[in-house]
Every structure is written in structure tokens, then in C-alpha cells.
Amino acid sequence: MNVKRTGPSSSSSAASTIVFVGRNRSGNWVARERHGFFGGLFVSRAEALKYALLENGRHPEAIIELSGEIELEIPPRLPSSED
């Protein structure tokens, strides 16, 4: 799988949140934090990148655009004391 960083390299990228952007098997645009803590489906690449920038604190160097498929996977919710 090929990856492309959307912004310049920076030493600040280590402290920022990595977000992957790409298309899912249905052709929708996906932005997803590398561990699945947040993400979303989008109608355009521009909207996915806008969301990724907003969520990662405006660090374009920490956005990685994937050439292969990416799916929006939400980690299972941990049971709460109310369950």
C-alpha cells in the first residue's frame, strides 16, 4: 500500500495525532485516527482533509493519505457501570 503525507515534514508531527485519509471499498472518503479514536465518512477528499486538520490540531504533516482502501472502524465500547 502506498502512502502520501499531505503536508511538510516537521518535528511537531511526533506530538500530533496521526490521521489516515483515503477511500473505502464503496468509494466514500474516510478520515480515521490511527487507533480508531475518531473518524468519519465524507463526500469529498476536501471535506475529509478539513475534518482531519480540525481533529488533529491543524498539523498537516500528521495526515497520511492512503492509496489503498481504508475502512471506518470504531473500537468496541467498554462496558460502563450502568450496563
Order of alpha helices (4+ residues) and beta strands (2+ residues): beta-beta-beta-beta-alpha-beta
